[in-house]
Amino acid sequence: MKIDSKNGCAIVFEDKCTFHTFLEDLKTAYTSVKNENLIVNLSAFPDLTTEEVLQFRKLSDAHRAGKKSLVLVTDRISFDEVPEELQIVPTLQEAKDLIEMEEIERDLEL
């Protein structure tokens, strides 16, 4: 697992392990990125299933409770296939744009 942190946003991605290992590694490393907006790039998993994506729900709920965004990036699963609590987009740029919009919304709430 690799983490690229810039400007309060961490992009987490993988290119060499299984989905299960990636998810476990992310849970282990979560404390190092919990105070940043988080983009989880799942593009390296060509056989990704809806059930696998749903495994991010608890992590997403906890992250959003901390007033930070968590966005999953994959073009293999549609946002219509997951609960609205999970933010899922097909490209990295859309993830960045979504986080920017959510940051603006949070700023307006204050």
Phi and psi in degrees as GROMACS dihedral restraints (atoms count N, CA, C in turn):
[ dihedral_restraints ]
;  ai    aj    ak    al  type     phi  dphi    fc
    3     4     5     6     1  -123.7    20    10
    4     5     6     7     1   144.3    20    10
    6     7     8     9     1  -126.9    20    10
    7     8     9    10     1   125.7    20    10
    9    10    11    12     1  -116.2    20    10
   10    11    12    13     1   107.7    20    10
   12    13    14    15     1  -104.5    20    10
   13    14    15    16     1   128.1    20    10
   15    16    17    18     1  -149.0    20    10
   16    17    18    19     1   133.5    20    10
   18    19    20    21     1    51.3    20    10
   19    20    21    22     1    44.2    20    10
   21    22    23    24     1    76.6    20    10
   22    23    24    25     1    13.7    20    10
   24    25    26    27     1  -131.7    20    10
   25    26    27    28     1   128.3    20    10
   27    28    29    30     1  -108.7    20    10
   28    29    30    31     1   129.9    20    10
   30    31    32    33     1  -106.3    20    10
   31    32    33    34     1   121.6    20    10
   33    34    35    36     1  -108.2    20    10
   34    35    36    37     1   130.0    20    10
   36    37    38    39     1  -150.2    20    10
   37    38    39    40     1   167.4    20    10
   39    40    41    42     1  -148.5    20    10
   40    41    42    43     1   150.4    20    10
   42    43    44    45     1  -138.4    20    10
   43    44    45    46     1     4.1    20    10
   45    46    47    48     1  -134.1    20    10
   46    47    48    49     1     4.9    20    10
   48    49    50    51     1  -131.3    20    10
   49    50    51    52     1   177.0    20    10
   51    52    53    54     1   -78.4    20    10
   52    53    54    55     1   163.9    20    10
   54    55    56    57     1   -59.5    20    10
   55    56    57    58     1   -45.9    20    10
   57    58    59    60     1   -58.9    20    10
   58    59    60    61     1   -45.1    20    10
   60    61    62    63     1   -63.7    20    10
   61    62    63    64     1   -42.6    20    10
   63    64    65    66     1   -58.9    20    10
   64    65    66    67     1   -46.7    20    10
   66    67    68    69     1   -62.5    20    10
   67    68    69    70     1   -43.9    20    10
   69    70    71    72     1   -64.0    20    10
   70    71    72    73     1   -41.8    20    10
   72    73    74    75     1   -62.6    20    10
   73    74    75    76     1   -39.2    20    10
   75    76    77    78     1   -65.2    20    10
   76    77    78    79     1   -43.6    20    10
   78    79    80    81     1   -60.4    20    10
   79    80    81    82     1   -39.6    20    10
   81    82    83    84     1   -67.0    20    10
   82    83    84    85     1   -41.3    20    10
   84    85    86    87     1   -87.1    20    10
   85    86    87    88     1    -1.6    20    10
   87    88    89    90     1   -56.0    20    10
   88    89    90    91     1   -38.3    20    10
   90    91    92    93     1   -59.5    20    10
   91    92    93    94     1   -26.8    20    10
   93    94    95    96     1   -78.4    20    10
   94    95    96    97     1   -14.6    20    10
   96    97    98    99     1  -124.1    20    10
   97    98    99   100     1     4.9    20    10
   99   100   101   102     1   -66.0    20    10
  100   101   102   103     1   -18.5    20    10
  102   103   104   105     1   -98.0    20    10
  103   104   105   106     1    11.2    20    10
  105   106   107   108     1  -119.8    20    10
  106   107   108   109     1   157.7    20    10
  108   109   110   111     1   -66.2    20    10
  109   110   111   112     1   146.4    20    10
  111   112   113   114     1  -128.6    20    10
  112   113   114   115     1   127.2    20    10
  114   115   116   117     1  -112.8    20    10
  115   116   117   118     1   122.9    20    10
  117   118   119   120     1  -107.7    20    10
  118   119   120   121     1   107.1    20    10
  120   121   122   123     1   -86.8    20    10
  121   122   123   124     1   111.6    20    10
  123   124   125   126     1  -102.0    20    10
  124   125   126   127     1    15.0    20    10
  126   127   128   129     1   -63.5    20    10
  127   128   129   130     1   -21.0    20    10
  129   130   131   132     1   -77.6    20    10
  130   131   132   133     1    -3.5    20    10
  132   133   134   135     1  -110.6    20    10
  133   134   135   136     1    90.8    20    10
  135   136   137   138     1   -68.3    20    10
  136   137   138   139     1   -22.3    20    10
  138   139   140   141     1  -104.7    20    10
  139   140   141   142     1    25.6    20    10
  141   142   143   144     1   -57.7    20    10
  142   143   144   145     1   137.2    20    10
  144   145   146   147     1  -113.8    20    10
  145   146   147   148     1   162.8    20    10
  147   148   149   150     1   -60.6    20    10
  148   149   150   151     1   -39.9    20    10
  150   151   152   153     1   -60.5    20    10
  151   152   153   154     1   -38.0    20    10
  153   154   155   156     1   -67.2    20    10
  154   155   156   157     1   -43.2    20    10
  156   157   158   159     1   -61.8    20    10
  157   158   159   160     1   -38.3    20    10
  159   160   161   162     1   -62.6    20    10
  160   161   162   163     1   -18.6    20    10
  162   163   164   165     1   -68.8    20    10
  163   164   165   166     1   -11.0    20    10
  165   166   167   168     1   -86.9    20    10
  166   167   168   169     1    -3.3    20    10
  168   169   170   171     1   -60.2    20    10
  169   170   171   172     1   -49.5    20    10
  171   172   173   174     1   -62.8    20    10
  172   173   174   175     1   -42.2    20    10
  174   175   176   177     1   -63.1    20    10
  175   176   177   178     1   -42.4    20    10
  177   178   179   180     1   -63.6    20    10
  178   179   180   181     1   -44.8    20    10
  180   181   182   183     1   -59.6    20    10
  181   182   183   184     1   -45.0    20    10
  183   184   185   186     1   -65.5    20    10
  184   185   186   187     1   -41.5    20    10
  186   187   188   189     1   -66.9    20    10
  187   188   189   190     1   -43.1    20    10
  189   190   191   192     1   -68.9    20    10
  190   191   192   193     1   -30.6    20    10
  192   193   194   195     1   -63.2    20    10
  193   194   195   196     1   -27.0    20    10
  195   196   197   198     1   -85.4    20    10
  196   197   198   199     1    15.3    20    10
  198   199   200   201     1    61.2    20    10
  199   200   201   202     1    38.1    20    10
  201   202   203   204     1  -129.6    20    10
  202   203   204   205     1   154.2    20    10
  204   205   206   207     1   -90.5    20    10
  205   206   207   208     1   146.1    20    10
  207   208   209   210     1  -132.9    20    10
  208   209   210   211     1   119.3    20    10
  210   211   212   213     1  -124.8    20    10
  211   212   213   214     1   131.9    20    10
  213   214   215   216     1   -97.0    20    10
  214   215   216   217     1   136.5    20    10
  216   217   218   219     1  -114.1    20    10
  217   218   219   220     1   116.5    20    10
  219   220   221   222     1  -163.2    20    10
  220   221   222   223     1   144.9    20    10
  222   223   224   225     1  -103.5    20    10
  223   224   225   226     1     9.8    20    10
  225   226   227   228     1   -94.0    20    10
  226   227   228   229     1   -18.6    20    10
  228   229   230   231     1  -126.8    20    10
  229   230   231   232     1   133.2    20    10
  231   232   233   234     1   -85.2    20    10
  232   233   234   235     1   149.8    20    10
  234   235   236   237     1   -62.0    20    10
  235   236   237   238     1   -21.6    20    10
  237   238   239   240     1   -69.8    20    10
  238   239   240   241     1   -17.9    20    10
  240   241   242   243     1   -90.1    20    10
  241   242   243   244     1    -4.6    20    10
  243   244   245   246     1  -127.6    20    10
  244   245   246   247     1   159.5    20    10
  246   247   248   249     1   -61.9    20    10
  247   248   249   250     1   154.4    20    10
  249   250   251   252     1   -64.1    20    10
  250   251   252   253     1   -17.0    20    10
  252   253   254   255     1   -68.3    20    10
  253   254   255   256     1   -20.5    20    10
  255   256   257   258     1   -96.5    20    10
  256   257   258   259     1   122.5    20    10
  258   259   260   261     1   -89.7    20    10
  259   260   261   262     1   120.5    20    10
  261   262   263   264     1  -135.2    20    10
  262   263   264   265     1   130.7    20    10
  264   265   266   267     1  -136.1    20    10
  265   266   267   268     1   158.8    20    10
  267   268   269   270     1   -82.9    20    10
  268   269   270   271     1   -18.5    20    10
  270   271   272   273     1  -132.9    20    10
  271   272   273   274     1   157.9    20    10
  273   274   275   276     1   -63.5    20    10
  274   275   276   277     1   -39.8    20    10
  276   277   278   279     1   -62.8    20    10
  277   278   279   280     1   -40.0    20    10
  279   280   281   282     1   -65.2    20    10
  280   281   282   283     1   -35.0    20    10
  282   283   284   285     1   -63.8    20    10
  283   284   285   286     1   -44.7    20    10
  285   286   287   288     1   -63.0    20    10
  286   287   288   289     1   -42.7    20    10
  288   289   290   291     1   -63.3    20    10
  289   290   291   292     1   -41.7    20    10
  291   292   293   294     1   -63.5    20    10
  292   293   294   295     1   -42.7    20    10
  294   295   296   297     1   -63.3    20    10
  295   296   297   298     1   -41.4    20    10
  297   298   299   300     1   -61.1    20    10
  298   299   300   301     1   -42.7    20    10
  300   301   302   303     1   -65.2    20    10
  301   302   303   304     1   -42.1    20    10
  303   304   305   306     1   -66.1    20    10
  304   305   306   307     1   -35.4    20    10
  306   307   308   309     1   -63.4    20    10
  307   308   309   310     1   -41.9    20    10
  309   310   311   312     1   -62.7    20    10
  310   311   312   313     1   -44.1    20    10
  312   313   314   315     1   -60.6    20    10
  313   314   315   316     1   -42.7    20    10
  315   316   317   318     1   -64.8    20    10
  316   317   318   319     1   -38.8    20    10
  318   319   320   321     1   -63.4    20    10
  319   320   321   322     1   -37.8    20    10
  321   322   323   324     1   -70.3    20    10
  322   323   324   325     1   -27.1    20    10
  324   325   326   327     1   -71.0    20    10
  325   326   327   328     1   -22.2    20    10
